[in-house]
Amino acid sequence: MTPALKVYQQKESEEEKLLHLFIFVDTMLKKCPFNKSHPGPKAELTDSELITLALWRFHLGFSDWKHAYLCFLTHYDREFPNFPSYKNFLAGIQRVTIKALWILGVLMAIARKDNALLKILDSSSLPVCKNTRTGSHKVMRQFASISKTSQGWFYGLKLHLVIDAASNLLSVRITTGQFDDRATVMSMLRGLIGKFVADAGYLSEVLKTNLFRMGKVFITAVRNSMKQLMTKEQHEDLKRRQLVEVVLSQIKDRMGMASTLPRSVTGMLSHYIYTLLAYQMFRFVPVNS
């Protein structure tokens, strides 16, 4: 369990949870290599306060920044007396995204140290608009593409995850929708050892052989038309692959990562990063409690 997750081990009031979250973020940022002062007038909220509020939004269960901002402004005026305008608040949240990404990287690095646990790979679609609006969508047009999954066609990006058996995020990639899942494997598994399982979309004898030479055992499901012998242990490992589907469902649906609300590339990517960071920190506590 990472230090971040210990924040919510005990029953605490909402004010205490918010305070402990701020302390953790502020402590992390003191070690951040990007923790440099930015030009211009002094901001109403510090970088630690901005990241804390960005994460607190998910704890409160808000799906958009507008309603979260109004809640902060109304109910947290004592904790944050110098609250900025909505425009400046969003600008600040996006400005410190790089630091939030750094914290996420640190938490994943801590989780990656436990090489004893089984690792699971999977990917899922991140639609940026409804299929009927593909022709008129502009925000992510530079990166989005039309692709198809087992659930049907979509227009957008694709989220690739590696998790362990304890549901920790170990590695994350966001690619265009048409990107081949197998093309991400070598980079996502760099630095990891042990046993890995994935679905039939990752089938590749070349990939399996290359990973075996690197000391990684790579087990994939097979297509219905294929016959393959496997041990009982391998079969049990493959059944545990369903865990990553639960994680993807929580991140995409419950926490709202697959959103069409952001109106800029920066806003969309910022939303993705804060969602992943919030999951890594809050997964043992309902985000809409």
PAKOL-110707 format. One record per residue (C-alpha): x negated, y, z negated; residue in three letters. Coordinates in Angstrom, 3 decimals. Each point is the difference from the previous one (the first is absolute). Example, Ala and Ser with C-alpha at 12.3 -4.5 7.8 and 13.67 -1.06 7.14 Angstrom:
2
         c1         c2         c3   residuo
    -12.300     -4.500     -7.800       Ala
     -1.370      3.440      0.660       Ser
! end
This chain:
289
         c1         c2         c3   residuo
      0.000      0.000      0.000       Met
     -1.395      3.372      1.001       Thr
     -0.314      2.861     -2.537       Pro
      2.801      1.844      1.775       Ala
      2.448     -2.776     -0.698       Leu
     -0.699      0.088     -3.732       Lys
      1.691      3.405     -0.116       Val
      3.430     -1.651     -0.107       Tyr
     -0.694     -3.054     -2.118       Gln
      1.719      1.457     -3.050       Gln
      3.437      1.520     -0.325       Lys
     -0.371      3.755      0.178       Glu
      2.122      3.043      0.566       Ser
      0.075      1.561      3.454       Glu
     -2.084      2.925     -1.264       Glu
     -2.664     -2.353     -1.354       Glu
     -0.105     -1.960      3.259       Lys
     -0.407      3.220      1.972       Leu
     -2.773      1.174     -2.339       Leu
     -1.884     -3.291      0.226       His
      0.343     -0.002      3.764       Leu
     -1.460      3.510      0.148       Phe
     -2.883     -0.955     -2.293       Ile
     -0.824     -2.998      2.167       Phe
      0.115      2.013      3.254       Val
     -2.016      2.855     -1.493       Asp
     -2.637     -2.408     -1.335       Thr
     -0.273     -1.666      3.410       Met
     -0.341      3.297      1.859       Leu
     -2.937      1.064     -2.172       Lys
     -1.939     -2.791      1.730       Lys
      1.384      0.682      3.474       Cys
     -2.660      1.041      2.563       Pro
      2.578      2.280      1.663       Phe
      0.708      1.853     -3.240       Asn
     -1.185      3.386      1.194       Lys
      1.689      3.366     -0.341       Ser
      1.958      1.087      3.070       His
     -0.140      3.503      1.506       Pro
      2.693      2.592     -0.520       Gly
      1.962      1.142     -3.050       Pro
      0.304     -2.289     -3.004       Lys
      2.818     -2.521      0.434       Ala
      2.944     -0.037     -2.415       Glu
     -0.481     -3.745     -0.564       Leu
     -3.314     -1.807     -0.366       Thr
     -0.882     -2.927      2.246       Asp
      0.609     -2.382     -2.913       Ser
      3.454      1.472     -0.580       Glu
      0.883     -0.248      3.698       Leu
     -0.962     -3.669      0.248       Ile
      1.769     -0.748     -3.282       Thr
      3.229      1.553      1.280       Leu
     -0.360     -1.752      3.360       Ala
     -0.137     -3.339     -1.823       Leu
      2.690      0.967     -2.513       Trp
      2.422      0.465      2.892       Arg
     -0.095     -3.761      0.605       Phe
      0.489     -0.759     -3.676       His
      3.138      2.163      0.044       Leu
      1.209     -1.681      3.183       Gly
      0.283      3.003      2.339       Phe
     -0.202     -0.849      3.706       Ser
     -0.868      3.552      1.102       Asp
     -2.078      2.912     -1.233       Trp
      2.818      2.561     -0.003       Lys
      2.068     -1.629     -2.733       His
     -3.132     -0.975     -1.932       Ala
     -1.172      3.625      0.096       Tyr
      3.343      1.277     -1.329       Leu
     -0.179     -2.569     -2.808       Cys
     -3.536      1.047     -0.930       Phe
      0.952      3.665      0.111       Leu
      3.063     -0.533     -2.205       Thr
     -1.098     -2.616     -2.518       His
     -3.783      0.325     -0.211       Tyr
     -0.421      3.752     -0.364       Asp
     -1.544     -0.474     -3.466       Arg
     -2.676     -2.404      1.257       Glu
     -0.635      2.026      3.189       Phe
      0.902      3.650     -0.715       Pro
     -1.728      1.465      3.093       Asn
      1.868     -1.943      2.635       Phe
     -0.616      1.115      3.619       Pro
      2.516      0.489      2.777       Ser
      1.206     -3.073      1.863       Tyr
     -2.173      0.833      3.007       Lys
     -3.141      0.414     -2.105       Asn
      0.846     -3.126     -1.979       Phe
      0.141     -2.134      3.164       Leu
     -3.183      1.592      1.308       Ala
     -1.758     -0.815     -3.274       Gly
      1.245     -3.591     -0.022       Ile
     -1.329     -0.534      3.526       Gln
     -3.283      1.787     -0.739       Arg
     -0.907     -2.405     -2.816       Val
      1.016     -3.141      1.925       Thr
     -3.658     -0.818      0.668       Ile
     -0.578     -0.160     -3.759       Lys
      3.037     -2.232     -0.467       Ala
     -1.430     -2.280      2.692       Leu
     -3.285     -0.104     -1.895       Trp
      1.801     -1.073     -3.205       Ile
      1.794     -2.724      1.952       Leu
     -3.348     -1.205      1.319       Gly
     -1.427     -0.158     -3.517       Val
      2.979     -2.003     -1.304       Leu
     -0.243     -2.436      2.899       Met
     -3.750     -0.348     -0.589       Ala
      0.671     -0.944     -3.637       Ile
      2.579     -2.587      1.082       Ala
     -2.382     -1.431      2.613       Arg
     -2.493     -1.021     -2.697       Lys
      2.134     -3.014     -0.954       Asp
     -0.883     -2.420      2.781       Asn
      1.609     -2.990     -1.718       Ala
      3.531      0.884      1.082       Leu
      1.570     -1.083      3.284       Leu
      0.220      2.797      2.589       Lys
      2.960      0.483      2.333       Ile
      0.142      1.969      3.272       Leu
      2.992      1.391      1.839       Asp
      1.230      2.975      1.992       Ser
      3.292      1.794      0.420       Ser
      1.511      2.717      2.149       Ser
      0.132      3.668     -1.041       Leu
      2.686      1.562      2.223       Pro
     -0.292      3.767      0.356       Val
      3.486      0.450      1.444       Cys
      3.044     -1.976      1.075       Lys
     -0.334     -1.884      3.270       Asn
      2.650      2.220      1.591       Thr
     -2.206      3.076     -0.604       Arg
     -3.224     -1.371      1.422       Thr
      0.102      2.307      3.014       Gly
      0.465      3.187     -2.033       Ser
     -2.325     -0.749     -2.945       His
     -2.974      2.395     -0.206       Lys
     -1.591     -0.185     -3.451       Val
     -1.953     -3.271      0.391       Met
      0.059     -0.289      3.775       Arg
     -3.809      0.150      0.110       Gln
     -0.310     -3.178     -2.082       Phe
      3.301     -1.891      0.199       Ala
      0.785     -2.691      2.558       Ser
      2.811     -2.371      0.890       Ile
     -0.536     -3.510     -1.296       Ser
      1.875     -3.069     -1.133       Lys
     -0.057     -2.094     -3.170       Thr
      2.036     -3.000     -1.106       Ser
      2.637      2.498     -1.144       Gln
      0.289      1.705      3.366       Gly
     -1.281      3.009      1.931       Trp
     -1.220      3.172     -1.717       Phe
     -1.775      3.265      0.828       Tyr
     -2.747      0.997     -2.384       Gly
     -3.060     -1.284     -1.817       Leu
     -0.959     -3.217     -1.719       Lys
     -1.067     -0.597     -3.596       Leu
     -2.605     -2.725     -0.638       His
     -0.598     -1.264     -3.549       Leu
     -2.237     -2.386     -1.880       Val
      1.233     -0.790     -3.510       Ile
     -1.008     -2.495     -2.647       Asp
      2.211     -2.438     -1.884       Ala
      0.564      2.657     -2.688       Ala
      1.469      2.419      2.607       Ser
     -2.972      2.383     -0.088       Asn
     -0.754      1.867      3.206       Leu
     -3.470     -0.994      1.153       Leu
     -0.155      1.515      3.469       Ser
      2.302      2.164      2.122       Val
      0.082      1.106      3.630       Arg
      2.517      2.072      1.928       Ile
     -0.131     -0.426      3.769       Thr
      2.106      0.706      3.042       Thr
      2.963     -2.338      0.415       Gly
     -1.512     -2.020      2.859       Gln
     -3.222     -0.812     -1.850       Phe
     -0.778     -3.731     -0.202       Asp
      0.078     -1.216     -3.611       Asp
     -3.035     -2.222      0.585       Arg
     -2.128      2.987      1.037       Ala
      0.171      1.435     -3.540       Thr
     -1.042     -3.136     -1.872       Val
     -3.794      0.264      0.123       Met
     -0.071      3.577     -1.278       Ser
      2.690     -0.564     -2.646       Met
     -1.723     -3.054     -1.457       Leu
     -3.441      1.602     -0.129       Arg
     -1.384     -0.403     -3.514       Gly
      2.587     -2.613     -0.989       Leu
     -0.703     -3.694     -0.492       Ile
      2.115     -3.031     -0.761       Gly
      3.180     -1.368      1.533       Lys
      2.348      1.992      2.257       Phe
      3.442     -0.873      1.363       Val
      2.045      1.639      2.749       Ala
      2.950     -0.729      2.262       Asp
     -0.095     -1.405      3.533       Ala
     -0.585      3.462      1.461       Gly
     -3.641     -0.289     -1.107       Tyr
     -0.660     -3.297      1.782       Leu
     -3.437      0.040      1.612       Ser
     -2.582     -2.766      0.030       Glu
     -2.759      2.515      0.767       Val
      1.004      2.168     -2.941       Leu
      0.293     -2.996     -2.309       Lys
     -3.447     -1.256      1.018       Thr
     -1.656      3.411     -0.418       Asn
      1.499      0.408     -3.468       Leu
     -1.073     -3.517     -0.992       Phe
     -3.584      0.875      0.926       Arg
      0.290      2.958     -2.374       Met
      1.167     -2.235     -2.851       Gly
      3.699      0.852      0.300       Lys
      2.669     -2.712      0.187       Val
      2.766      1.258      2.322       Phe
      3.309     -1.919      0.038       Ile
      2.868      0.969      2.295       Thr
      3.479     -1.317      0.579       Ala
      0.640     -1.740      3.319       Val
      2.607      0.543      2.676       Arg
      2.889     -2.417      0.340       Asn
     -1.485     -1.486      3.154       Ser
     -3.284     -0.860     -1.715       Met
     -0.997     -2.993     -2.108       Lys
     -2.648      0.407     -2.634       Gln
     -1.038     -2.105     -2.959       Leu
     -0.620      1.755     -3.311       Met
     -0.589     -0.976     -3.568       Thr
      2.586      0.385     -2.732       Lys
     -2.079      2.824     -1.468       Glu
     -0.015      1.868      3.314       Gln
      3.761     -0.447      0.271       His
      0.468      1.447     -3.490       Glu
     -2.245      2.948      0.897       Asp
      2.067      0.712      3.111       Leu
      3.205      0.030     -2.044       Lys
     -1.490      2.749     -2.163       Arg
     -0.249      2.140      3.136       Arg
      3.562      1.166     -0.695       Gln
     -1.394      2.214     -2.759       Leu
     -1.330      2.500      2.538       Val
      3.468      0.293      1.538       Glu
      1.331      1.002     -3.417       Val
     -2.750      2.622     -0.307       Val
      0.707      1.390      3.474       Leu
      3.702      0.185     -0.759       Ser
     -0.632      1.937     -3.209       Gln
     -2.401      2.447      1.647       Ile
      2.022      0.573      3.165       Lys
      3.588     -0.180     -1.217       Asp
      0.131      0.598     -3.744       Arg
     -2.716      2.654     -0.031       Met
      0.951      1.399      3.405       Gly
     -3.327     -0.176      1.835       Met
      1.797     -0.647      3.291       Ala
      1.384      3.540      0.063       Ser
      1.027      2.205      2.912       Thr
      0.228      3.193     -2.090       Leu
     -3.506      1.592      0.309       Pro
     -0.212      2.669      2.687       Arg
     -3.750     -0.054      0.668       Ser
     -2.757     -2.561      0.506       Val
     -1.685      1.212     -3.186       Thr
      3.261     -0.315     -1.921       Gly
      0.626     -3.527      1.268       Met
     -3.504     -1.264     -0.799       Leu
      0.112      1.727     -3.391       Ser
      3.275     -1.774     -0.756       His
     -1.532     -3.371      0.927       Tyr
     -3.021      0.499     -2.253       Ile
      1.970      1.161     -3.037       Tyr
      2.410     -2.922      0.402       Thr
     -2.839     -2.520      0.004       Leu
     -1.685      1.667     -2.972       Leu
      3.270      0.100     -1.945       Ala
      0.547     -3.700      0.671       Tyr
     -3.468     -0.926     -1.197       Gln
      0.523      1.930     -3.237       Met
      3.691     -0.579     -0.760       Phe
      0.864     -3.452      1.313       Arg
      0.755     -1.423     -3.444       Phe
      2.521      2.790     -0.700       Val
      3.164      0.575      2.110       Pro
     -0.662      3.142      2.024       Val
      3.616      1.090     -0.279       Asn
      0.317     -0.489     -3.748       Ser
! end
